[in-house]
Amino acid sequence: MELGVFVIAEIGCNHMGNPDIALSMIDVLSSLCKVDAVKFQKRTVRELLSEEEYNAPHPEPRNSYGTTYGEHRERLEFDVTRHRALMEYCRAKGLKYSCSVWDPTAAREIVSLSPDFIKIPSACNTDFRVHDYLCREFSGEIHVSLGMTSRAEEEIVSRFVRFGRNKDVVLYSCTSGYPVPFEDVCLMEIERLRERYASVVKAIGFSGHHLGIAADVAAMTLGATYIERHFTLDRTWKGTDHAASLEPDGMRRLVRDLHNVGKALRFKEEEILAIELAQSKKLKRPLREARI
């Protein structure tokens, strides 16, 4: 039996605020890449940013879609009606739809859609207003990313236990950088999280922001059963996430390799497999006793 792995392509804001690009990305992810789910992001920008933050320039002006950081963030947002249409399009294409929610208003709006699962991103994983609302009002899986999170902050898991929702939680090992150098991917964190939380939560996942696809396959061999990668149609497009994203052929190869390695991760069901019998007859030498 193939080792189960669930592959999530995060479009996030890589659609650049253009719904036609978002639909094209879903088309490619369904027809070429064969992922299991697509994930977007939802922010209530005025709720997240102070007036000073809203009116400040983008820290990397070449990647900005507005004259201020707040305007930039607003340009990349879809309203809840658009998210509903994207969810329906995903499902028509055989994909699950999900969204990361960055604030309580975004959480309420996305919960109203009844998506397949909802993600709490690393930046907001200590916002208990979001935790508690999802625990009370959303019956589906709650995925939680642990980038830029201390050991003490990881105890947010206990909050899901108190709500009786811990078995609906998927925890992601993650390093929050765009892109992340390989020495900072820290794959052994997957093993640590499995030892600490595998019996508490539903599953352990891996959210990668590195280059290439080798680390994701290694993550699966360490026990991550959910693999999430950012996706773009063109890594040269304007924006901070594109450089750490996979293009269509990269995502296709990732899904292919994860499933192929998943098939290989097994013990032999028989001492000599059926595929070996012909070679055994042709090549295997009989047992010979040594002469002393």
N, C-alpha and C positions, 0 to 999 in steps of 0.2 A: 504493500500500500504506500502511495506517495505521501511524504511528510507534508501536511497541510500548511500552506502559507497564503496569506491574504495580502494582495498588492494594492496600495492606494497611490494614485497619482494626484499630487496636490497642485492644482492650478493656482490656488491662492489668488494673488492679484496679477498674475502674469498675463491675464487677458487685457491689461492696460485700460480697463474701463470700457472695453468695446465688446458688446454682447455677441456680435458676429464672430469675433475671434474666439470667445468662450465656446460657442457652439462648434466651431471648427475643431477646437482642441478635443472636445468630447467625441466628435466623429472619429478623429485619429486614434484616440485612446481605446475606442470600442473596436474599430475595424482592423487596425494594425497592431496595436500594443497588447490588446487583450487583458487589460488590468481588471481588477475586481470592482474598484470604486474610484470615484472622483471627489476631490475635496476642494471647497472654496473657503473664503474667509468673510466674516461680517463684523464690521466695526460701526459704532456710533461715534463719529469723530469728535463732535462737540462734547460728548460725555467722557471721552478718554483723555482729551488734551485740555490743558489749561489755556487761558487766553494767550499767555506768553508763548506757550509751545505752538499753539495754532498759528500765530502770526510770525513765528521765527522762520528763517529760510531753511530749506531742506539741507541737511548736513552734507549731502553730495549733490550739488546743484545740477550736474549733468544728468542725473537720474530723476529730476523732478518733473511732475506733470502740472504744477501750479506755481504761482508766484510766492506762496508760503508753504510751509510743511502741511498746514491744515488743508489748504486748497488742494495740494497734491494728494492727500489721503482721500478727500472727498471725491476727486476725479476717478479714483480707483474703486469706488463703492458701487454695488448694485443694491437697489431697494428690494424689499421682501417679495414684491410681485415678480421681479426679475428672477430672484432665487427660486421661486415656485416654478417658473417656466423652465429654468435650468434643471431642477430636480425632475420634472416630468420628462424632459428631453433625455436625461441620463437613463431613466428607467425604461423609456422607449427603446434605448440603445442597449439595454441589458446590463447597465451599470448601476451600482448603488451610488447614491448622492449623500454627501456629508458636507459639513461646514464647521470651521473653527469660529467660536464666538468669543469676542474680546471684552464684552461688557454686559451688564444685566439687560439692557434694552435689546441688544443683538441676540442674547440668549432667548428672550421672550419671543422675538420675531421668528427665529429659526425653529424653536419648539413648535410654534403654530403651524409649521409645515409638516410636522411628523417625519423628519428625515430618517434615513437608515441608522445613522449614528451621528453624534456631535462630539467635537474635539474642543478641549480646553487647552489653548496654546501655552507654551512655556512662560511667556511674558505675563500671563494672567492666572497662573496655577495656584496662586495664594489669594485670589479674590473669592472669598467664601460666599459672597452674594450670588455669584454664578454657580458655584458648587451646589449650594443649597437649593437654588431654584431648579437646576437640572435634576437633582435627586428627588425633588417633590413632584415636578411637573412633566418630566420626560421619562418615558418608560423604556427607551432603547439604550444601546450601549453608550457609555461615556468614556471617551478616549482622553488621556491626560499625558501631555508631553513634559519631560523632566529636564529640559535644557536650562542652563543657568539656575540650577536648583540645589540648595545645600542639603546635607543629610537631614538636618532638623526640619527643613521645609518639606522633605519627602513624607513626613508624618501626616501630610494632608490625606493620605490614604485612610487614616483612622476616622476621618470625617465621613467617608463613604461607608465605612463599617458601621458607624453609629446610625446612619440612615438605612442600613441593610441593603446597600446598593453596590457593595464591593465586588460582587461576582458579575456585575455589569461593566466593570472598569478594565480598560486596557491601558497599561503603563508603558510609555515609550522612553527608551534610552535615547538621549539626544545631546548633541553639542551645538549650541546656538552660534553659528558663524556662517558667512556666505561668501565664498566657500570655506570649508573647514579643511586644514591640512591633515594628512593621514595620522600624524602623531597625536592629534587632538580628537580623533574619532572615538578612541577609547572603547573599543568593542567589548572589553572584558567587563564593562559596566552591565552588559546584558546578563552575564553570569551572576554578578552580584545582586542585581534586581530579582533574578529568578530565585536565588537562594533566600532572599529576604521576603519576597512578595508572591511567589508563584502559587502558594497555597491560599493566599488571601484574595487575589484578584482573578479576573477571567484569563488574562494572558499578558505576556510581555512582548512589546513591539520594539521596532527600531526606526527612528526618523532620521534620515541621513541628509547632510548638506555638503557632502564631499564631492570629489570628481570621480567619474567612472562608476563601475558597478561591482567591482570585486568585493568591496567591504560589505555590501548588502548580502551577497551570497554567504560570506563568512558569518554575518549576523544571524542568518537563518541556521547555520550549523551550530551556533551557540545557543539556540533555543528561541530566537525571536520568531513569532508566528504571524506577526503583522509587519509589513515593510512599507514605509511611506517615503516617497521621493517627490521633490518638486518637478514640475513638468513645464516645458515651453516649446513653442514651435521654432524658436530661433534664439540661441544663447547670446546673440549680439544685440538684441532689442534693449531699449532703454528701461532701466529698473534694477534694483539691487538684487533681486532673486534669480534673474535669468542665468547669471554665471554659475550658480550652484544647482542648476536644473538640468534634467535630461531632455534631450531632443527626441523626436519620435523614434528613431532607430535605436537610440540608447535605451529608451523605455521598453521597446520591443525585446531587445536582447536581455534586459534585466528579467523580464517576466519569463522568457524562455529559459534562462540559466537557473533561475530559482526553481522552476518546476522540474528541470532536468536533474539538478542536484538533489532536489527533494525526493525524486524517484530512486536516486543512488544511495541515499542515507538509510540503509537497512542492513540487517544481518542476512546471511544465506539461509534460506528456508530448508535447504537440504545440504548435506555435506558436499555433494557434488551436484551442481545444477544441471538441468537438462541441456542448457547451451554448451556445457563442457563435455558432454558424453562423446560426441564425435571426435573431438580433439583428444580425449582421453584414450580412445581406441587407437588413434593414429600415433600419438606422441608419448603417452605415459609408459615408462619402463616398469617392468615388474619388480616387486620387492626382492632384493638379493641380500642374503646374509653375509656379513663380513667374515673373512677368514682370519683367524688369529694364529 
